[in-house]
Amino acid sequence: MDDTIGTPRTDPALLAALRRDLTGSAFTVDGVEGLLGPVASAALHREEALPALRATAGSRDPRATLTRLFVLGVDVPRAQAERALGSLTVDGARRLGLVDAAGAGPDDAVRALVDLRPYEAADGLGAGGLDSGGLDGSTPSVVDWWIASDLGELATGAALRTDHVLGVGGASTTLAQVTVRGPRGRVLDLGTGCGIQGLHASRHAEHVVGTDISRRALAFARFNASLAGLGEDRFELREGSMLEPVVGTGEPLFDLVVSNPPFVITPRAHGGAAGDGAVPVYEYRDGGRTGDAIVRELVTGVGRVLAPGGVAQLLGNWEVRRGEDWSERVGQWIEESGLDGWVVQRELQDPAQYAETWIRDGGTTPDRDRAAWDERYAAWLDDFASRDVEAIGFGIVTLRRPEHGAPSLRRLEEVTGTVRQPLGPWIESSLAAHDWLTARDDDALARERLVVAGDVTEERYLTPGADDPSIVLLRQGGGLGRTVRTGTALAGLVGACDGELSLGQIVAALGSLLDAPAADVAADVLPGVRGLVRDGLLLPA
């Protein structure tokens, strides 16, 4: 396949004209949702195009023309495209590789070659971020970009090309929302794809390096960065696999690494080439390794490019093999990494569910091509059976190189419920809380004053007629939405944490109230206090 077809190009003057057209037509997230209305907008988020097609039919609004052309993949008359692209013109859009035009007549069709849609960056970064000029505290919490990628199945009605460049999806949105957003010097976006993680990082970093094995992906990332006003001095792109483009270069190490790697576990032929002849290999999702080896390779190797105190965050799949808990396998990777490690498993699928998900992702469905569906389904099941895989986990991995000494954070947990995004600020606070606790033994902790976080509520359950509650629950409104069951003493301590008294003073008062030695009360409650501080339910005053 000719990889230049549908691959955007950069030209400063033409991109400036395109930016004027998109801005002037209000082709933004709010602008398009305002045009479509809530019903059609919600349907489009579910990959259902018909309501949006109906909402834009016959409209002369430039937003409607751009939405039909670049989002829905509908050919539009050249006269309409010229009105929507008044500064760029259709010929300019052709030179950028965005469209193809059948002729020069007003009724001749203009066809989109790429998906180009508005994107709203709301990743938890508020004032104090980095704008195009530097650290000045003026970065808004929300910015508007436009992201180009390959047209998807919604627009083409066909299976994806194997060098498909993915746009912003659920996984990339999740990674953007969980990424820590404190100021950083150098950031690595490994497997940059269309460049969305690098764009987010550019808001709080001095320099971003994006890498990808796919030349087409790098072309899209370069286009998107240029359209957002970022040059190579701020967002540098390099071709290569995994860490190869940045290892051994003699450059400074990275303060943050983000990666939405090609983690999909794809059947392989005799342990060699990806796919078994029946399963197509897609560059954006297939990492060219057997099983979950690519995630293991990244977890265990990323420390080579992390500066002291540097954080790496990635998404991944991992196999759960017969007789093992998921945390055993992933925990071994963390041990091998030599880094602090925190893994949150968000989902667990059986092999059949996993196969169905990724066969559909490539555009194959049982009603469209039953023979291909069955062949690929069998290949996935056979591949998992060859390694005794009973389930496949999906989750978020946060790693950190300690600034001093040995790793001290080892945390692997399963959280499958709804969480409140963005999680990045909360994760950053939790890492800081871990360090705060590590620096304090129980005597030092007892001298501290704490306050209850503003999102914490308490629930008490009493047996009818009883004076004291039988169950006390502390619920966290933000973060991972934890619910912590406490005993009477710990609940009483939390209730007294208003920043006025030290923990030691509160423990002594509880000892008098409960007629128990203060040392016994401290031994009972301080481990719980540490857990509440670590998870952000209690905060240093």
N, C-alpha and C positions, 0 to 999 in steps of 0.2 A: 504494500500500500504506500502511495506517495505521502510521506509525512509532512509535506509542505501544504497539502490541501487542508484548509480549516485551521491553519496555524497562524496566529496573528503576528504582525510585524510592528516595529516601533519606528515612529518618525515624530520628532518633537513638535513640529508645526501642526501636523495632522492630529496628534493626540491633544494638543491644546484646543483645536477646533472641536474635537469630539467632546472634550470636557465642557466646553461652553454650551454645546447642544444639549448634553445630558442634564446639566445644571439648569439651563434656561427652560427646559421643558418640564422641570420638577420630576424627572425620572429617578426618584428616590424611593426608599422603602415606604415612607409615609405617603408619597405622592401616588405610587401605584396602588397601595392599599385603599387610598381614598377614591381612586378611580374605579377599582373593582368592587369595592364594598366588602363587608365582613364575610359574607357567605362564599363568594368567589375566591377571596383571598385565602380563606381557610381551606377550601377545596384544593387550591393550587399547592398549598403546603403539603397536602396529602397526595400530590402527584395526579390530581384529577383536573384536567384542562377544560372540560366542557363549560362549567360556569364562567370561567374567565373568557373563553371564546365568545360566549353569549354577551358578556358585559362589555366587550370591546368591539363587537360587530357593528359596522357602519359608523363608528366614531371617527371624527376628524382630529381628535385630541392627539397631540404628538405622543403622549404617554401611551395611548392605546396602540398607535402604530409601532412604537418601540417594543411594547410588551408582546404584541402579536408576532413581530419579526424575530426578536432575539430571545424571548422566553418561551413562547408557544411554538416557535418554528413554523409559522404560517407565512407564505409568500405574500408580499404586499405590493400594490401598484407603485411604480417608480415615482409618480407624482406625490404620493403620500410619504414615501421615504425621503424624498427631497425636502418636503416641508419639515419633517422631524429632524433631518440632518442638514439644516440650513447652512451652518458654518462649514461643516466637513464636506458635504455633498455625497452623493452615492459613489461617485468616482473616487473620492477620498477614502470612503469606507472600503472600496475594493482594493485600493493600494495598501490599506492596513490589513487586508486579509479577512475582513469581517463579513463581507457579503459577496454574492455573485449576482450579476444582473443580466437578464436575457437580451435586453435591447435598450435603446435610448428613448423609446416612446413613453408617454405618461402612463399608459396602461400596461406596459411591459412589467413582468414580475421581477421583484428583487427578493433574493433568497438569502437567509442568514447562513453563514458557514460556522459560526460560533454561537455559544450561549453567552449573552452579556446581560447581567442583571444587577440591580442596585443591592447594596449590602450595607447594613448598619452595624458598625463596630461598637458594641456595648459589652466590654469585657471586665468591668469592675475597675478600670483605670480612671481615676478621677483627677482632680487638680494635683499638680506636682509631677505630671508625666513629662515626656520629652516631645516637643513638637519639631517641625522641620528646622527650627533655629537653635534649639538646645534646651537644657533644663531651665525652665523659667516659670513653672507653676501654672501655665496658662492652657494646657491641653484640656479640651472639653471631654466630658465623660462619654459622649457619643459623637462619632464622626460618620460621614457617608462616603462610601467608596462604590466603585463598580467593578465587578469581578467577571472576567472572561474565562470560559472553560469550553470543553467540547459539548455540543448539543447532546442531551440525554435521550433516553428511550421515549420520554414523554413527547419530545418534539419530532424525533425521527421515526418512531414506530418500529425500529429495527434493533437487533442486537448491537452491543457496543463494539467499536473497533478495539483491537487488542492493545493499541497504544493510546487508549482513551485517557484524556486528562480530566479528572474529576473536579467539579466545582465544590462549593461549600455544602457539605452535608451534615448529617447528625454527628458523625465522629469528629469532624474538624471543628464543629461548633462546640462540642463537649471539651475538646482539648483547649480551645481558646478560652473557655470559661473557667477551667481549672488551673490555668497557668498562673504562676505567681507574677505580679506586675510591679514589684519594686524597681527602682532605677537600676539599670544594668549597663556595663560598658560594652561587652561583646556577647552577642547571642547567635547560636547556631540553630537554624531550622533545617533539620535533617529529613530529607524526603519532602522537599518543599511543595511539590505538586504545582497547583495554581498560585502558590505564594501567600496564602491567606495567613498562615501562622507568622511568617516573616513580616507581613504588613502590621499585624497586631504588635509584634515585638518592636517594630520601628517607633512605636509611640512612647516607649519607655527605655530604649536602648540607644547607645551612641552609634553602634555599627552592627549590622545583621549580615550573616553569611547564610545563604540558602543553597542546599545541595540536592541533586537528584540524578538518578541514572538515566532519566528520560530527557532527551533534547527537546522534545515537544513540550514537556512540562516546564522546562526552563524558559522556553519561548513565551509561554503563557504567563509565567511568573514575572518575567521581564516586562511584558506588556502591562500587567496589572500594577506593578510597582511604578512604572512610568506614568500610567494614567492617574495614579494617586500622587504624583509629584515627587517620587523618590528616585534618585539617581543611584548609580553604582557606588558612589562614595558612601551611601547610607545602607543600601541593600545590594550586596554583592552576590552573584550567582556563580556556582561552580558545578561542573559535570563530574559524576563519579558515584560509586556504590558505597553506601553506608558511611563509615568514617574516613574512607580513603582520601577524599579531597582535603581533609583538614589535619590528618595525623602526620607528624614529622615535618611540618612546614617551617618550624622555628618561630611561628607567630605566637602572640599571647594566647593563653588558654581562654576558654569561654566561661562567662559568669552564669549563663543559662543555656540549656539545650532543650529544644522542644522537638517532638517527633510524632507524627502520625504515620508510622512506617507501614510498608506493605505487609501487614501481619496476617493476612488471610491464609489459612492452612489449606493448600491446594494439593490434590493427588499428583504424584510424581511417578514417572515410568522407571521401574526397577531401581529406585533411589537416585536416578540421574536427572534428566531434563524434567522441568516442571510440566505437569499435565501427563496424561497417559495416552494421548492421541485422541481421546474423547473430550477432554476438558480444555477449553481455551485458556491461555495464560494472559492475564491483564496486568500491564506494568504497574498500574496505580495500586494494586492490591496484592500482587503475588511477588514475594521477595526472593524467589529462587532458592529456597532452602527446604529441606524435608521437615515436615511437622511444624513445630513452633521454634525452630532453631534460630530464625532471624530475630525474634524477640529476645531470646536468651543471649544471642551475640551482642545485641545492643545494650542490654542490661549489664552484662559482665564487662563490656568494653568501653562504655561511654566515659568511665572515669579517666581514661587517658587524655581526654580533651577538656576536663573540668578544672577550673581554677579552684583553689581553696575557698570553701564557702559556696561554690557554684552548685546550682540545682539543675537536674535533668528531669523532664516530665514527658512521659510518652503513654500512648495507648497500646494495648496488645491483646492477643489471644494466647492461651496456653492450654495444653492438653492435660486432662485429668485421666490418668491411667488406672487400670484395675487395681484395687487394693490400696490406692493412695488418696490422700486428701490433697486438694489443689494447692494448699499452702506449703506442702512439702517440696514440691517441684520448684515453685516460684521462690520459696524461701532459700533453696540452695543457690539459685541464681544471685539472690541478694548477698549471700555469704561470699560467693565468688567475686562479686563486684568490688568488695572492699570499701563500700560506701554506706552511709546511712540509707535506709530503705523503708518506704511506706507504700504498701500495695492495697488498693481497695478493689475488690472484685464486685462488679456491678451486675453481672449477668452470667448465667450458666445454661448452656444448651446441650441437648443430647446430639449425637452425630447426625441423626436424621433431620432435626431442626436446622442444624448448622448447614448441612448440604442444601436444603431447600432455600435457605436465606441467600446463599451465594450463587446458586444456579440462577435464581430469579434476578439477582443483582446484575448478572451479565446479559440479561434480556431474554433468557430462555424460560418458557413457561410450558406446562403440560398441555394446555389447550392450543398453543402455537405450534409446538413440535414435540409430540409425545415420545418419539423414538430417541431424539437427542436428550430429552429430559431424563428418560429412564437410564440411558447409557451413562450420563454424567452422575446421576444419583448413585448408581451402582459403583462407579469409580470412587466416589467419596466414601461410601460405606466400606468398601474393600480396603481403602487406604487407612482409615481409622482402625479397622479390625486388625490390620497387620501390626499395629503397635498397641493393641489392647486399650484403645482410647474409649472411655465410657462417657466422657462429657468434655465440653470445651468452654473455658472461662473467658470472659472479657472484662477488662478493668483498666484502672489508672495506676501507673507506677510513678512514684516520686522518689528520686535519688538525690543525695547531696554529698559532696566531698567535705569532710570535717575540716574546719580551719586549723584545728590542732588535735593531735591524739588520734585514738582509734574510733571507729564508728560506734555510736551509742544508741542509734534509733533502729529498731527492728519491729515493724508493725505490719501484720497481714490480717486483713479483716474483710468480711463480706457485708456489703450494704446494698441491698437491692431495692429499697423503697425510694420514694421521691425525695430529692434533695433540692435545696434552694440555691440556684445559680445566680451570680457567678461564685464558684467555690475558691477561686484563686486567692482572694484576700484572706479567707478563712484558713486555707492551707498555709499561707505564709505566717499567719498569726500562730497557728498550731506548731509550726517549726520553731518559731521564736519562744513559745511557751515550753517546748521540750528543752531548749537550751537553758531557759530560766530555771527550770526545775533541776536539770542536771547539775547546775552550779550551786545548788542548795541542799545540804543534808537536812534531816528533820529538825535539828536545833535551829538552823538558819531559817527554815521555812516557818517555824513557830514564831519567829520575830516579825514576819511579814503581815501586812494588812491587805485583805482581799475585798472585792466587791462582786456582787452577782451580775452577770452579763444582762443587758437589757432585753434580750430575747428569751430569757428563761422564765418558765412558769412552773408552778407546783400543783400537783394533784394529790389529794389525800382521800383514802378510802377507809371508812370506819364500819365495823360491825354494829348493827343497831343496838343501842344501849351502852356501847363501849365509850370510855373516856379518851382513849388514845387510838390513833389510826393504826390499822394493821398493814397498810401499804402506803408509802410515800414515793411519788414519782416526780422527778425533775425532767421537764421537757425543754429541748432546745429548739427554738423557732428557726434559726438559720443553720449554716454549715451542713452537716450530715443529718441534722434533725434527730439527734440522739435522745433516747429516753433512758434515764438512769434511776434504778430503784435504790433507795437509800434506807438505812436504818434510822432509828429515832435520833441517835446522837448526831449523825452526819446531817440529817435534815435540820436539826436545831442549830448546828454550826453554820450551815448555809444561810439560814434565816437571820443570823446575827452578823453576817459579813456585809457591813455597810461602810467599811473603810475606817471606822473609828477605833476599833480594838484590834490588837494583833491576834493571830491564831492562838498563840499561847495563852493569852488572856481569855479568849472564848473557851478554850479547852478547860482551863481552870474553873471557869464558871459552870461549865457543863458537868465537871466532876462533882462540884458541890451540889448541883441540882439533882444529879443521878446517884449521889452518895457513892461515888466510885473514885479511886485514885486517879489523879490527872494523867499519870503515866499510862494507865490502862486505857483511858479515853483517847489519849494521843495515839497509842498503838492501833486503836480501833478506827479512828477517823482519818488520820493523815494519809494513808494509802488512797482512800477515796477522794480526799482533797486533791492529791496529785492528779488523779484521773480527771477530775472536774476542771482543773487548771489546764491540763494538757488538751482537753477537748473544747475549751473556751466557755465553759459554763461559769467558771470563776475567773476573775481577772485581777492581776496585781493593782492595788489602789494607786 
